[in-house]
């Protein structure tokens, strides 16, 4: 999707106490698991009324900083809900609700992007650059050996001060586009994706990238114009990641894992910082995971994730 910067409004914002560098994120209401063998209730996301009872004002949510886009974003216009393609891994259903951070009303017709690595830490479009590790034959040009630990040394050339790497974008090296997609929010501000539980790679905890675009136009070829009002990341708790690491192909990874508390992008604030609410059979995570979160955005703001945001921590190569 193409951001039409000329169409942005430059009029003074009215009655907004939020800064342009802030959004708010909070967990969606509980998801109910039922049945033997890890089957999740079919109506797990149906009770919108109960979930919305808390969304009556700004006091319901805390603010959290935007995060870096990372080097592996592709504006590919893959308008689809199922982004799995042929990738192996634990089935993951991700439900995102987007609301206006001032009014707490749902944002309809927003375009939501998500993208993440596969079970062995490889990103589509960048297979030769990704720092995943594990079983199987690595893609041509992939790093050899078993990398471990957090990257050290200076950020790559061009990275802004503060170490976010937000201004560094890599051009795609291949035509693969698995585990990437965009979908439109419904009248409740909700969008659901089918994917797999992400793996991990050197220097980062398990995460999913996201962008929210508003004020554009949906066309036959995708989503055009408007502004990117949020760029962020979603995170997984340690219990779920440890459980996933016992399941193939995750269990074949040779990459040392960075934990949630060690990560340099996650701000350690729980659901307010993008920590997903997860439901799965604790005895058999391989059956699948339901993840949910509510993201509050300022639709008048522009957050591309490439600006020099004051985010602690990691270089672009570890985003």
KEKE-3310 file (N, C-alpha, C; in steps of 0.2 Angstrom, whole numbers, plus 5000, padded with zeros to 4 digits):
npx = (5004:5002:5008:5000:5007:5004:4991:4988:4981:4985:4980:4977:4977:4963:4957:4965:4975:4985:5002:5011:5019:5014:5004:4991:4989:4980:4974:4963:4946:4944:4947:4939:4943:4938:4933:4940:4957:4961:4953:4946:4934:4921:4915:4924:4928:4917:4910:4908:4902:4904:4918:4919:4915:4924:4930:4927:4934:4949:4956:4955:4965:4983:4997:5009:5025:5028:5035:5050:5050:5058:5069:5063:5051:5038:5029:5018:5005:4997:4982:4974:4968:4972:4988:4997:5002:5013:5020:5026:5021:5014:4997:4990:4979:4976:4968:4964:4959:4955:4955:4950:4960:4956:4942:4939:4931:4928:4938:4933:4936:4950:4967:4976:4992:5001:5017:5029:5043:5046:5045:5058:5064:5066:5063:5051:5055:5067:5076:5090:5095:5090:5092:5089:5090:5093:5085:5085:5089:5098:5093:5099:5114:5112:5117:5130:5133:5129:5122:5122:5115:5114:5116:5131:5142:5143:5128:5121:5127:5119:5109:5098:5102:5101:5098:5088:5087:5077:5077:5083:5081:5080:5081:5070:5076:5072:5058:5048:5033:5027:5019:5015:5003:4988:4973:4956:4948:4933:4916:4916:4929:4938:4949:4955:4968:4975:4988:5005:5012:5026:5044:5060:5074:5092:5095:5082:5066:5052:5040:5028:5026:5017:5007:4996:4985:4975:4962:4964:4960:4951:4953:4952:4964:4970:4975:4975:4984:4981:4986:4999:4996:5000:5014:5020:5024:5019:5019:5024:5021:5033:5030:5022:5031:5041:5034:5031:5043:5046:5040:5040:5043:5050:5058:5069:5078:5093:5097:5101:5090:5082:5075:5059:5061:5074:5073:5076:5067:5054:5044:5042:5030:5019:5002:5000:5011:5010:5009:5002:4986:4984:4977:4977:4978:4986:4993:4995:5000:5002:4991:4985:4984:4975:4976:4974:4971:4969:4971:4974:4974:4980:4971:4975:4988:5005:5015:5027:5037:5050:5055:5065:5063:5061:5065:5071:5085:5088:5098:5095:5097:5092:5079)
npy = (4994:5011:5026:5041:5055:5068:5070:5071:5079:5095:5102:5109:5098:5093:5093:5082:5074:5065:5062:5063:5052:5041:5027:5016:5001:4986:4971:4960:4954:4939:4923:4908:4892:4875:4858:4842:4837:4850:4858:4873:4884:4888:4901:4909:4923:4930:4938:4953:4963:4961:4963:4976:4984:4990:4999:5014:5026:5036:5033:5019:5013:5012:5021:5017:5016:5018:5006:5001:4998:4989:4980:4972:4974:4973:4981:4974:4972:4960:4955:4947:4935:4922:4919:4909:4900:4887:4885:4876:4873:4878:4880:4897:4908:4925:4938:4955:4970:4987:5003:5020:5030:5041:5041:5028:5021:5009:5007:5007:4999:5001:4997:4983:4977:4962:4954:4941:4930:4913:4896:4893:4905:4913:4926:4929:4935:4939:4928:4925:4934:4933:4928:4916:4899:4881:4865:4856:4861:4876:4891:4897:4906:4909:4913:4903:4890:4891:4904:4914:4922:4940:4952:4961:4976:4991:4999:4996:5005:5020:5019:5026:5037:5030:5017:5010:5007:5010:5018:5010:5001:4985:4980:4968:4951:4940:4932:4927:4927:4922:4922:4935:4948:4958:4965:4970:4980:4976:4982:4982:4986:4975:4962:4947:4935:4920:4910:4905:4900:4911:4908:4910:4921:4927:4938:4943:4942:4931:4937:4947:4958:4973:4985:4999:5006:5021:5031:5029:5022:5008:4997:4988:4983:4983:4992:5010:5026:5037:5037:5030:5025:5018:5009:4994:4980:4964:4952:4937:4927:4919:4906:4901:4901:4893:4881:4879:4877:4864:4857:4851:4861:4869:4864:4859:4870:4878:4890:4901:4907:4923:4929:4936:4945:4949:4955:4969:4978:4975:4983:4978:4980:4972:4969:4982:4985:4977:4964:4948:4941:4924:4909:4891:4873:4868:4856:4852:4861:4861:4859:4871:4889:4903:4920:4937:4954:4972:4987:5003:5018:5034:5041:5052:5054:5050:5036:5028:5020:5021:5033:5042:5036:5036:5023:5010:5001:4989:4985:4987:4975:4966:4967)
npz = (5000:4996:5004:5004:5006:5003:5005:5018:5033:5039:5049:5065:5079:5088:5105:5109:5120:5118:5114:5098:5097:5103:5107:5112:5120:5124:5131:5123:5129:5138:5131:5128:5131:5127:5128:5125:5120:5117:5109:5104:5110:5098:5098:5103:5101:5101:5110:5110:5116:5130:5130:5127:5137:5145:5138:5139:5140:5140:5152:5153:5147:5146:5139:5127:5119:5101:5090:5081:5063:5058:5048:5038:5032:5019:5007:5001:4997:4999:5001:5012:5024:5028:5030:5030:5020:5014:5026:5040:5056:5073:5073:5072:5077:5075:5082:5081:5087:5083:5089:5091:5100:5107:5108:5110:5101:5089:5074:5058:5043:5042:5037:5041:5043:5045:5049:5050:5056:5051:5058:5060:5061:5049:5037:5025:5008:5013:5014:5013:5021:5034:5051:5056:5063:5062:5060:5044:5027:5025:5017:5001:5003:5016:5033:5040:5053:5071:5077:5092:5106:5110:5097:5096:5097:5086:5079:5063:5049:5046:5055:5067:5081:5097:5094:5088:5074:5066:5054:5045:5031:5023:5006:4998:4995:4988:4981:4989:4999:5011:5027:5028:5027:5023:5030:5031:5043:5052:5055:5069:5071:5070:5065:5059:5058:5050:5054:5058:5074:5078:5076:5083:5082:5081:5094:5096:5105:5103:5091:5083:5069:5066:5056:5055:5045:5040:5033:5019:5003:4998:4985:4970:4968:4980:4995:4995:4998:5011:5029:5039:5054:5065:5070:5076:5087:5092:5106:5114:5129:5140:5144:5134:5123:5128:5128:5114:5109:5111:5101:5085:5070:5078:5088:5082:5080:5081:5086:5099:5111:5114:5128:5134:5144:5141:5129:5118:5112:5117:5129:5142:5149:5149:5143:5139:5132:5121:5123:5119:5123:5126:5122:5124:5123:5137:5139:5126:5115:5102:5095:5093:5094:5101:5099:5105:5105:5109:5100:5102:5093:5086:5074:5067:5067:5061:5060:5055:5059:5055:5058:5070:5083:5101:5106:5117:5114:5101:5087:5069:5063:5072:5073)
capx = (5000:5006:5006:4999:5009:5001:4984:4988:4979:4990:4976:4979:4973:4958:4956:4969:4981:4990:5007:5011:5023:5011:4998:4989:4987:4977:4972:4956:4944:4946:4946:4937:4945:4934:4933:4946:4961:4964:4948:4944:4927:4920:4913:4929:4929:4910:4906:4911:4898:4908:4924:4919:4913:4930:4932:4923:4937:4956:4958:4955:4971:4989:5000:5015:5028:5028:5041:5053:5047:5062:5072:5060:5044:5037:5022:5016:4998:4994:4976:4972:4968:4977:4995:5002:5005:5014:5024:5025:5021:5008:4992:4989:4973:4977:4963:4966:4954:4958:4950:4952:4963:4953:4935:4938:4927:4931:4940:4931:4939:4957:4971:4980:4997:5006:5022:5034:5047:5044:5046:5065:5067:5067:5058:5050:5058:5074:5078:5097:5098:5088:5097:5087:5094:5089:5085:5084:5094:5097:5092:5106:5117:5110:5123:5131:5134:5123:5122:5119:5116:5112:5121:5135:5145:5139:5122:5123:5128:5113:5104:5098:5105:5096:5099:5082:5087:5071:5078:5086:5076:5083:5077:5069:5081:5069:5051:5044:5029:5024:5018:5014:4997:4984:4966:4952:4944:4925:4912:4918:4936:4941:4952:4957:4973:4977:4995:5008:5016:5032:5049:5064:5081:5097:5094:5075:5061:5046:5036:5024:5026:5011:5005:4989:4984:4969:4960:4965:4954:4951:4952:4952:4971:4973:4973:4980:4983:4980:4992:5001:4995:5003:5019:5021:5025:5015:5024:5022:5024:5038:5027:5020:5037:5044:5030:5032:5050:5046:5036:5044:5050:5054:5063:5076:5081:5100:5098:5100:5084:5082:5069:5055:5064:5080:5072:5077:5061:5048:5045:5041:5024:5013:4998:5000:5016:5009:5009:4996:4982:4984:4973:4978:4978:4993:4996:4996:5000:5003:4984:4984:4984:4971:4979:4970:4974:4966:4976:4972:4978:4978:4971:4977:4995:5009:5020:5029:5042:5056:5057:5070:5059:5065:5064:5077:5088:5091:5100:5091:5098:5089:5072)
capy = (5000:5017:5031:5047:5060:5075:5070:5072:5085:5098:5107:5108:5093:5096:5090:5076:5075:5061:5064:5059:5046:5036:5023:5012:4994:4983:4965:4959:4950:4932:4918:4902:4885:4870:4852:4838:4838:4856:4861:4880:4886:4891:4907:4912:4930:4933:4942:4959:4968:4961:4965:4983:4987:4994:5004:5020:5032:5035:5030:5012:5011:5015:5022:5013:5019:5015:5002:5001:4994:4983:4980:4967:4976:4974:4984:4969:4971:4953:4956:4940:4933:4916:4920:4903:4897:4880:4885:4872:4876:4878:4885:4903:4913:4931:4943:4962:4975:4993:5008:5027:5031:5046:5040:5021:5018:5005:5010:5003:5000:5002:4992:4981:4973:4959:4950:4938:4925:4906:4893:4893:4912:4915:4930:4929:4940:4940:4922:4925:4939:4931:4925:4910:4893:4875:4859:4856:4864:4883:4894:4899:4912:4910:4912:4896:4889:4892:4910:4914:4928:4946:4955:4966:4981:4997:4998:4997:5012:5023:5018:5032:5036:5026:5010:5007:5004:5012:5021:5006:4996:4981:4978:4961:4947:4935:4933:4923:4932:4919:4925:4942:4949:4964:4964:4976:4980:4976:4988:4982:4987:4969:4959:4940:4932:4913:4910:4900:4903:4912:4906:4915:4922:4930:4944:4945:4937:4929:4943:4948:4965:4976:4992:5001:5012:5024:5037:5028:5019:5001:4996:4981:4980:4983:4998:5015:5032:5037:5037:5024:5029:5014:5003:4991:4973:4960:4948:4931:4926:4914:4900:4898:4900:4887:4875:4879:4875:4857:4855:4852:4861:4874:4860:4858:4876:4878:4897:4903:4911:4929:4929:4942:4950:4951:4959:4976:4981:4975:4988:4975:4983:4968:4970:4988:4985:4973:4957:4945:4936:4918:4903:4885:4868:4868:4850:4851:4868:4859:4859:4878:4895:4909:4926:4943:4961:4978:4992:5010:5022:5041:5041:5058:5054:5046:5033:5023:5015:5022:5039:5041:5036:5035:5016:5007:4995:4985:4987:4985:4968:4962:4970)
capz = (5000:4996:5008:5001:5011:5001:5007:5025:5035:5043:5053:5072:5081:5093:5111:5110:5125:5117:5109:5091:5097:5108:5105:5118:5118:5129:5130:5122:5134:5139:5126:5132:5129:5129:5125:5125:5115:5115:5105:5107:5108:5091:5099:5108:5100:5099:5115:5109:5121:5136:5129:5126:5143:5148:5133:5140:5141:5140:5158:5153:5144:5147:5133:5126:5113:5095:5089:5075:5058:5057:5041:5034:5030:5012:5006:4996:4995:5000:5004:5014:5031:5029:5027:5031:5014:5016:5031:5045:5063:5077:5070:5076:5075:5078:5082:5082:5087:5082:5092:5092:5106:5111:5109:5111:5097:5084:5068:5053:5036:5043:5034:5046:5041:5050:5046:5055:5053:5051:5064:5061:5061:5043:5035:5018:5005:5015:5016:5013:5026:5040:5055:5059:5063:5064:5056:5037:5023:5025:5010:4998:5006:5023:5038:5043:5060:5075:5080:5098:5110:5107:5093:5099:5092:5084:5075:5056:5046:5044:5060:5071:5088:5102:5092:5085:5068:5063:5048:5040:5028:5018:5000:4997:4991:4985:4979:4994:5003:5016:5033:5027:5024:5025:5030:5032:5049:5051:5059:5076:5071:5071:5059:5061:5053:5051:5053:5063:5080:5075:5079:5085:5078:5085:5097:5098:5107:5098:5090:5076:5067:5063:5055:5054:5040:5040:5029:5013:4999:4996:4978:4967:4968:4987:4999:4993:5001:5019:5033:5043:5061:5070:5068:5082:5088:5097:5109:5117:5135:5140:5145:5127:5119:5130:5126:5107:5108:5112:5095:5078:5068:5082:5092:5078:5080:5085:5088:5106:5111:5118:5132:5134:5148:5138:5123:5118:5109:5121:5135:5149:5152:5148:5138:5137:5128:5115:5125:5117:5127:5122:5124:5121:5128:5141:5138:5119:5112:5095:5093:5090:5099:5099:5102:5104:5108:5106:5099:5102:5088:5085:5067:5064:5068:5057:5063:5050:5062:5052:5061:5075:5089:5107:5109:5119:5112:5097:5080:5064:5061:5077:5073)
cpx = (5004:5004:5006:5001:5006:4994:4983:4985:4984:4987:4978:4974:4969:4957:4959:4975:4986:4996:5007:5015:5021:5005:4996:4987:4985:4974:4965:4953:4945:4943:4944:4939:4940:4935:4940:4950:4963:4959:4946:4937:4926:4918:4917:4929:4922:4907:4909:4908:4902:4914:4925:4917:4918:4932:4928:4927:4945:4959:4958:4961:4977:4992:5007:5018:5027:5035:5044:5050:5051:5064:5068:5053:5044:5030:5020:5009:4995:4988:4973:4972:4972:4983:5000:5006:5007:5019:5022:5025:5015:5003:4991:4984:4974:4971:4965:4960:4957:4953:4954:4954:4960:4946:4934:4933:4931:4933:4938:4935:4947:4961:4976:4985:5000:5011:5026:5038:5043:5046:5054:5068:5069:5061:5057:5052:5065:5077:5086:5100:5096:5093:5094:5092:5090:5090:5084:5090:5093:5096:5099:5108:5115:5116:5124:5133:5128:5124:5119:5120:5114:5118:5125:5138:5140:5133:5125:5123:5121:5107:5104:5101:5099:5096:5093:5083:5081:5072:5081:5082:5080:5078:5076:5075:5078:5061:5046:5040:5025:5024:5018:5007:4993:4977:4962:4948:4937:4922:4914:4926:4941:4944:4955:4962:4974:4984:4998:5011:5023:5038:5054:5071:5085:5095:5087:5071:5056:5041:5033:5024:5019:5011:4998:4988:4977:4968:4962:4959:4956:4949:4953:4959:4974:4970:4978:4979:4983:4986:4993:5001:4998:5008:5021:5023:5021:5020:5020:5025:5028:5035:5025:5026:5040:5040:5030:5038:5051:5042:5040:5040:5054:5059:5069:5080:5088:5102:5096:5094:5085:5075:5065:5058:5070:5079:5073:5072:5055:5049:5044:5035:5018:5009:4998:5006:5016:5009:5002:4993:4982:4980:4975:4978:4985:4996:4998:4995:5000:4996:4982:4983:4979:4974:4975:4973:4970:4971:4973:4976:4975:4977:4973:4985:4998:5015:5022:5034:5049:5059:5062:5066:5063:5063:5070:5079:5091:5093:5095:5091:5095:5082:5067)
cpy = (5006:5023:5038:5053:5067:5076:5071:5079:5088:5103:5105:5102:5096:5091:5083:5078:5070:5064:5060:5053:5041:5033:5020:5006:4990:4976:4964:4955:4943:4928:4912:4896:4880:4864:4848:4839:4845:4860:4868:4881:4890:4899:4911:4920:4933:4938:4949:4964:4967:4964:4973:4987:4991:4999:5011:5026:5031:5032:5022:5009:5015:5016:5018:5016:5015:5011:5003:4996:4988:4984:4976:4968:4976:4976:4980:4968:4964:4954:4949:4939:4927:4918:4915:4900:4890:4880:4880:4875:4876:4882:4891:4907:4919:4936:4950:4966:4982:4998:5015:5028:5036:5044:5033:5018:5014:5009:5005:5004:5002:4996:4989:4976:4969:4955:4947:4933:4918:4903:4892:4900:4915:4920:4929:4935:4942:4934:4922:4930:4937:4927:4919:4904:4887:4869:4860:4860:4872:4886:4896:4906:4914:4909:4905:4896:4890:4898:4910:4921:4934:4949:4961:4971:4987:4995:4999:5004:5014:5023:5024:5031:5033:5019:5006:5004:5006:5015:5017:5001:4992:4980:4971:4957:4942:4936:4930:4929:4928:4923:4932:4943:4956:4962:4970:4975:4980:4982:4988:4984:4981:4966:4952:4938:4925:4913:4904:4904:4905:4909:4911:4916:4926:4937:4947:4940:4935:4935:4943:4956:4967:4983:4993:5007:5014:5029:5035:5025:5012:5000:4989:4978:4981:4990:5004:5022:5032:5038:5031:5027:5024:5009:5000:4983:4970:4954:4942:4929:4920:4907:4897:4897:4894:4880:4874:4876:4867:4853:4856:4856:4866:4870:4859:4864:4876:4885:4898:4908:4917:4929:4936:4947:4953:4955:4966:4981:4981:4979:4985:4977:4978:4969:4977:4989:4980:4965:4954:4941:4930:4913:4897:4880:4867:4862:4848:4857:4867:4859:4866:4883:4900:4915:4932:4949:4966:4983:4999:5014:5029:5041:5047:5058:5050:5043:5027:5018:5016:5029:5037:5041:5034:5028:5013:5001:4992:4988:4984:4978:4963:4965:4965)
cpz = (5000:5000:5005:5006:5009:5003:5014:5028:5040:5048:5060:5075:5087:5098:5111:5114:5123:5113:5103:5092:5102:5105:5112:5116:5124:5127:5128:5128:5133:5133:5129:5128:5131:5125:5126:5119:5113:5111:5108:5105:5102:5092:5103:5107:5099:5103:5115:5114:5128:5136:5129:5132:5146:5144:5133:5140:5141:5146:5158:5150:5146:5140:5133:5119:5107:5094:5082:5070:5057:5050:5036:5032:5022:5011:5000:4994:4995:5004:5006:5021:5032:5026:5028:5025:5016:5022:5037:5052:5067:5074:5075:5073:5079:5077:5085:5082:5087:5084:5091:5099:5110:5113:5111:5107:5091:5078:5062:5047:5036:5039:5039:5043:5047:5046:5051:5052:5054:5058:5066:5061:5055:5040:5027:5014:5007:5018:5017:5018:5033:5044:5059:5059:5065:5059:5048:5034:5023:5018:5008:5001:5013:5028:5040:5050:5064:5079:5087:5102:5107:5103:5097:5094:5091:5079:5068:5054:5044:5050:5064:5078:5092:5100:5090:5079:5063:5056:5043:5037:5022:5012:5000:4993:4987:4984:4984:4998:5009:5023:5033:5024:5027:5025:5033:5039:5048:5055:5066:5077:5072:5064:5062:5055:5055:5050:5057:5069:5077:5079:5082:5081:5083:5087:5098:5101:5102:5098:5083:5075:5065:5061:5054:5050:5040:5034:5021:5009:4997:4989:4976:4968:4975:4991:4997:4997:5008:5022:5037:5050:5066:5067:5075:5082:5093:5100:5113:5124:5135:5141:5138:5123:5121:5128:5118:5105:5109:5106:5089:5074:5073:5086:5089:5078:5084:5087:5095:5106:5116:5121:5132:5138:5146:5132:5123:5115:5114:5127:5142:5152:5151:5142:5135:5132:5122:5117:5124:5123:5123:5126:5120:5126:5131:5140:5131:5115:5104:5091:5090:5096:5096:5103:5100:5107:5105:5106:5098:5098:5088:5077:5063:5064:5062:5060:5059:5053:5059:5054:5067:5082:5095:5110:5111:5115:5106:5090:5075:5062:5066:5078:5071)
residu = (UNK:UNK:UNK:UNK:UNK:UNK:UNK:UNK:UNK:UNK:UNK:UNK:UNK:UNK:UNK:UNK:UNK:UNK:UNK:UNK:UNK:UNK:UNK:UNK:UNK:UNK:UNK:UNK:UNK:UNK:UNK:UNK:UNK:UNK:UNK:UNK:UNK:UNK:UNK:UNK:UNK:UNK:UNK:UNK:UNK:UNK:UNK:UNK:UNK:UNK:UNK:UNK:UNK:UNK:UNK:UNK:UNK:UNK:UNK:UNK:UNK:UNK:UNK:UNK:UNK:UNK:UNK:UNK:UNK:UNK:UNK:UNK:UNK:UNK:UNK:UNK:UNK:UNK:UNK:UNK:UNK:UNK:UNK:UNK:UNK:UNK:UNK:UNK:UNK:UNK:UNK:UNK:UNK:UNK:UNK:UNK:UNK:UNK:UNK:UNK:UNK:UNK:UNK:UNK:UNK:UNK:UNK:UNK:UNK:UNK:UNK:UNK:UNK:UNK:UNK:UNK:UNK:UNK:UNK:UNK:UNK:UNK:UNK:UNK:UNK:UNK:UNK:UNK:UNK:UNK:UNK:UNK:UNK:UNK:UNK:UNK:UNK:UNK:UNK:UNK:UNK:UNK:UNK:UNK:UNK:UNK:UNK:UNK:UNK:UNK:UNK:UNK:UNK:UNK:UNK:UNK:UNK:UNK:UNK:UNK:UNK:UNK:UNK:UNK:UNK:UNK:UNK:UNK:UNK:UNK:UNK:UNK:UNK:UNK:UNK:UNK:UNK:UNK:UNK:UNK:UNK:UNK:UNK:UNK:UNK:UNK:UNK:UNK:UNK:UNK:UNK:UNK:UNK:UNK:UNK:UNK:UNK:UNK:UNK:UNK:UNK:UNK:UNK:UNK:UNK:UNK:UNK:UNK:UNK:UNK:UNK:UNK:UNK:UNK:UNK:UNK:UNK:UNK:UNK:UNK:UNK:UNK:UNK:UNK:UNK:UNK:UNK:UNK:UNK:UNK:UNK:UNK:UNK:UNK:UNK:UNK:UNK:UNK:UNK:UNK:UNK:UNK:UNK:UNK:UNK:UNK:UNK:UNK:UNK:UNK:UNK:UNK:UNK:UNK:UNK:UNK:UNK:UNK:UNK:UNK:UNK:UNK:UNK:UNK:UNK:UNK:UNK:UNK:UNK:UNK:UNK:UNK:UNK:UNK:UNK:UNK:UNK:UNK:UNK:UNK:UNK:UNK:UNK:UNK:UNK:UNK:UNK:UNK:UNK:UNK:UNK:UNK:UNK:UNK:UNK:UNK:UNK:UNK:UNK:UNK:UNK:UNK:UNK:UNK:UNK:UNK:UNK:UNK:UNK:UNK:UNK:UNK:UNK:UNK:UNK:UNK:UNK:UNK:UNK)
# end
